Amino acid sequence: MTIQEAVTTKFFERPQSGERAVLVHAGPDGLPDESEREEFAELARSAGAELVGELVSSRRRPDPRHFIGSGKFDELRLLISGNDAELAIFSAALSPSQERNLEKALHCRVLDRAGLILDIFAQRARSFEGKLQVELAQLEHLSTRLVRGWTHLERQKGGIGLRGPGETQLETDRRLVGRRIRQLTERLEHVDTRRTINRANRVRAEIPTVALVGYTNAGKSTLFNALTDAGVYVEDQLFATLDPTVRRLDLPDGEHVVLADTVGFVRDLPHELIAAFRSTLQEAREADLILHLIDASDPNRWQRVRQVNSVLAQLDADGIPQVRVYNKIDKLRRRTRVTNHRDGEGRAVWISATTGEGLPLLREIIAGRLCKRTVQRSIRLRPAQGRQRARLFELGAVLSEEILEDGGWSLELKLTEKDLQRFLKTENLAAEELDAAPATESAPAANE
């Protein structure tokens, strides 16, 4: 046997092209329902795959070698060969060794759900930040899979003049990947710093932020364009837009807020993506109000709502006030309406971002939820706290002032609860320095 024949027999080279795909719905939680199968198929189509077959399998315990059992594996192999498929996409998460074993036995590329979503993100990212985030997520995913199909690189470098201590090619690859991950992380930290500065500027200008979140393909970009005329790319597909966008939104009372669009959520979103897009999703975490967009025509909308709220909880954004916006009522032939909390604040609104129905009501709800709630307090400032006194006058919060014997001041204040808390935090003052006067609320007047 020649050296070339030995290498060809021992090592498996991954196929590099082809989009004809067979979907494998496999998992330990029983057979998937129709909505899960359709969503997975839509993910594959969004990546550009041509679907030529489908296999459904369920096992209590995944097979350590091929994930699916021997009978289903033989069925999958016949399905791939009979349809000239070049790609097998599994709905479950595969280990690196399972992917390698499947590719070697099936002679086609194999992807799991995380790899498929990463591929979609790689195609859709347009901005500099988006591309950095996707590349970082891909490399972190790849770093655990360098062993797949590359076992022949474990040998030490040999040859005359090259023998002796050194590193394997695989170790070199890991080192290079690790170096690139560090570079990307540093660049994203710089981008995140700029984003943080922009948020801080908005806070100083007292401009509230409203974050638009929701399950992918719920219509966020369409609604974002309808409210702000941003011209964001819109398409009826999963993850049509990834890049974060921030625009000014004018409200009925003449005030304005900042509306931030975020990446769409999806079931079992890979942890690498949540980590890489954390700076983008930080807009949701730092928002004053979250608009949770829901596809009202989706029969599984409640499941989608729970999945979005789960991601918000991972971001520590589940405590932010939220308004549910039920979109696509034009598909259901329903009229727009509003439901309120017991205190009269808007809780949910039914709209159509495509036709514009309900958008005025949505703007009114945003204005109402961000209305100024004023409180009256008094505070004593020492003579050395002249800067804090000046700041309160800048806020227009001083109702009356009395000069004390020691040269300090006693100030009667009226300002919003949020402005008050922000003032105390910025000036490093304790809430105990205020009196215990009861809070009073004003009618909805203007936004913060």
N, C-alpha and C positions, 0 to 999 in steps of 0.2 A: 504494500500500500504506500503510495506517495505521501509526502507531507501535506500537499494540497488536499488529497482525498481524506486524510486523517482530520484535518481542520474542518472540512466541509461536513464530515460525519459527526464530529464531536460538538460543534458550535452551531447555534441557530442565529441567522441574520434576520432581523425584523423586516417584514414587507414595508416599503416606503410610500406607497401610493394606493389609490383606490378609495371610493366612497360608498360602494355598495355594502350595506350593513344589515346584519341580523341582530335584532334586539332580544336580549335574554332577561326576562323578568324573573329574578330569583331572590329569595330572601327567607329568613327564618320565621317571619310573622304571618305565614299563610299566603294564600293566593292573592295577588294584588287586585283591587277593584278596577272598574273600567276607567275611572277618572285618573288613577295613578298610571295606568298603562297609556292613556292618551297623553298625559303630561310628559311622560318619558319619551314617547314617540315625537312629541312636539319639540322637546329638547334636541333630539337627534336631527330632526329636520332643520331646526334653527342653526345647527352646526354645519349644515350642508350635506348631510347623509342622504343617500337614496335607499329607502327601506325596502328590502326584498324578502324579509322573513321575520318570524317572531316565535319565540319559545318561552313557555311559562313553566316555572319549576318552583317547588317549595320543599324545604328540608328543615327539620328541627335543628340539626347541626350541619353547618357547611362542611363539605369534604375538604380536608386540608390540602389536597393536591389540585383539584379542579373546581372547587367550590360546589359544583353540582354533582349529582350521583353518576355512576357509570352508565346507567340506562339513558338518562337525559344527555349525558356527554356524547354518546353514540348518535342520539337523535340530532344534537346540535351539529355534529360533524357532517352528517348526511345533509342537513339543511344548508350548511355553508357550501358544500361541494355541489349540491343540486341547483343552487341559485347563483353560483360563481361569485359568492360574497367575498369581500376583501377585508371586512371588519366585523368584529363581534363586540357589541356594547352591552355590558352588564349593568343592571339597575342597582346592584348592591356594591358595597366597597370590597375590592379584592386586595389581598396582600401582594407584595412584590413577587413572592415565589409562585403564587397562584397565577398571576398574569404571565409570568415567564413560562410556566408549565403549559398553560392554555395555548399560548402563541406557538410553542414548540410542537404541540400535538395537533393543533388546528391549521398551522401554516398560514395564519393571517394575523393581522393586528388585533389586539384586545384592549378595550378601554372599560373602566368602570364609571360610575356616575360622576365622581369627582373629576376624573380626567376629562369627561365630556364637557362639564360646565367650565372647566379651565380653558378648554379649546374655544368655546363660545366667547368667553371673555377676551381671549387673545385676539379674536377676529373683530370684536366690537370696540375695543379701546381706541380712542382717537387722541385724547389730550396727553401731554407729557406725563402728568401725574397718573392718569389711568394706565398708561403703558408700563410705567414703573411698578405699579401695584400688581398688575397681571403677571409681569415677569417674575416678581418676587414670589408670588403664590405658586407659579409653575416650578420655579427652582426648588422651593421648599417641598413641593410634592415630588419632584424628581430626585431629590437628595436621598430619599428612602428607597429608590428604585434603580440605583446605579448598578446593582448586581444583576439585573434582568438582562439576559442575553449577552453579558460581558464577562463571563467567568474566565475566558481565555486571557483576560487582561490582568489576572491575578499574578501572572508569572513575573519574576524579577527581570529587569532589562539585562540582556546577555550580549555576547559577542566580544571580539577582541578589543580590549581597552575599556569595556563597559562592565566587566564583572566586578563583584564586590558589593559593599553596602549601597543601598539605594532604596527607592520606593517603587511599588508596583504602579502600573498605569492606572489601575482603578483608584489607588490612593491619590495619584496626581489629579484625576478627574474630580474626586471628592474635595480636594484642596482648592481647585479652581472654582468649583461650584460654591464652596463656602466663602471664598473671597468675593465672588460676585454678589452673593446674598448680603454680605456686609456692606458692599458698595451701594447696593440698592436701598438697604435700610438707612444708611446715612443720608442718601439723597431724599428719601421720603421724609426723614426727620426735618430736613431743611424746608421741604414743601409744607409739612405740617406746622412748622414754626410760622411761616407766612400766613397760613390759614388761621392760626391762633391769633396772630396780630390783627388780621382783618376782623375776627370775631370780637376782639377786645376793643377795636375802634367802634364797632357797632354798639357795644355795650356802653362806651363812654358817650356816644351820641344818643343813647337811650332809644335805639331803634330795635324793637323786638324782632325775633326770628321765628318764622313758621316753617317747619320741616314737613315735606311731603313724602310719606312712606306708603308701602303697600306691596302686595304680592306682584310678581312680575306679570306684565301684560294686563294689569288692572286698568291702565289708561292714565298713568301718572304724567307722562310726557304730553299727552293730549290736553289734560287739565292744566298743566304748567303753561303750555302755550296759550290756552284760552284765557288764563288769568293775567299773564304778563307779556304776551306777544313776543316770547323769547325765540321762536323759530327753531326749537329743539327737534331733532330728527324723530319722526314717528313712524312706526311700522307695526302691523299686527303679527308680532312674533315675540318670543321670550327674549328678554335682555336686549331689546332693540337699542337702548341707550345705556351707557355705563358711566359716562363722564359727569361729575358733579357740576351743577349749574345753580347760580344764585342770581336772583333778579328782584327788582323792586316791585311791590304790589301795593297799588293805591286802594284805599278803603273808602266806604261811603261818607265817613265823617270828615274827610279831607286829610286824614293822617295816612301814613304809609308804613309798611313793614317789609322785611326781607323774606322772600320765599325761596327755600332751598330744596332742590330736587335731589333725591338720593337713588342709589342703585336698587333695583327691584329685589325682593326676597323670593326664596323658593324653598321648597321642602328639602331638608337635609343639605343645606348649603355647606360646602366644604369649609372646614375650620381654617384652612389656609387663606381662603378668600375673606372670611370675616376678619382675620388678623390683618391681612394686607390692606383691606378697605376700611380699617378702623378710623383712619383720619378723615375719610370721606363721610363715613357714617357718624362722625363726631358732630356734624351739623344737627343730626337728630338728637344726640345726647345733650347738646347745649341749647336746644330750642326752647322758646317760651311756650310754644304750642305745637302739637303734632296733628297733622291731617292724615288720618289713616284711610287711604283710598281702598274701597272694596268693590269688586265686580259683582253688582247685584244680580246679574244674569247667571252667575256661576252656581250650580247646584251644590258645590262643596265650599261655599264661601265661608261657612263657620269654621271649617277645618283650616282654611287659608288664614282666617283672622287669628286663630290660635298659633299658627306657625309664625306669623309676623310678630305677634306679641312675644313669642319665645325668643326671637332674635333681638327684639328691643330689650328684653330682660338681660340677655347676654351683654348688651351695651350699657347696662345700668340706666336705660332711658324709659323704663316702664312706669316711673313715677311722674313723668311729665304729663300735664293736662292734654287730653286727646279728644278730637272730634272725628267721629266716623262719617265718612263721605261715601255714600252708596252710589256708584257710577253705573252708566249704561242702562238707565231706566227706559231709554228709547227702545231697547230690545224687548222690554217687558210691557210696553205700552202703559206705563204707570205715570202718574202725575208727581210733580215735585212736592215735597213736604218736609217739615222739620219736626223733630221731637226734642223736648227740653228736659233738663234735670228738674228736681223739685224746686230749686232756687231760681228757676227761670232761665238758666244758661243753656245755650244750644248744645245738645248732646250728639245729634246725628242729623244729616240732611241727605235727601235723595236728589240726584242731579243727573244730567247727561253732558259730559264734557264735549261731545261731538256736536250736539245741537245748541248748547248753551243754556238749556233749561236748568233753572235752579242756581245758576252762578251768582245772581244778585243776592239770593238768600245766603249762599255760602260766604260771601263777603261780609254780610251783616253779622253772621255768626262769629266770624273771625274778629270783627270789630268789637262785638259784645264780650267775647271771651278775653280779649286783651284790653278791655275798658279800664279806666283808672279807678281803682278802689282807694279812696283817700282815708288816712287816719290822722288824728290829732294827738300830738305828744308835746311835752316840754322837755328841754334839756339844759343842763348847766355846763358851761364851757369855762375853762380856766383862761387866764390872760395869755398863756402861751399857745392857746388853740385858736388863734386868729384865722389860720388857714381853713379850719373846719367851719368857722363862722362864715367866712367868705363863700365857701362851697354851698352852704345852705341857702345863702342869698342868691347864688347863681341858679340854684334849683327852683327858686321862687317859692320856697317852703316856709318862709318866716312870716308869721302873722303879727307878732309883736315882740319887742325886745326890751329887756330891763338890764341896766348896768348894775352890777353887784359891788359891794364895798371893796372887795379884793381886786377889782379891775376886770373881773370876768363878766360873763353874760348869762342871763336866763332867757331862753328863747321859746316862744310858743310856735309850734310847727304844724303845718298841714301839708301832707304829701302822700304819695301812693305808698302802700305797704312794700312794694318791691323796691321803690326808690329808697325808702328808709333802710331796708335791710342791706341794699347795695352800698349806701352811704356808710353804715356802721362797719361793714366788712372792709371797704376801701380805706377808711380812716382808722381802722383797727380799734374801734370803740366797742364797749360791751353794752348789750341791751339793758343791763341794770342801771346804766346812766340815764335812762329815760324814765319818766314818771309812769304811773299805772293808769293813766287816763284811758277810758274806753274808746275803741275804734269807731269811727263813723264812716259810712259808705256814701259816696256821691253817686248820682245817676251816671249811666254810661255816657262819658263825654268824649274823651280822646284817648288815643293809644299811648302807651308808654314809648 
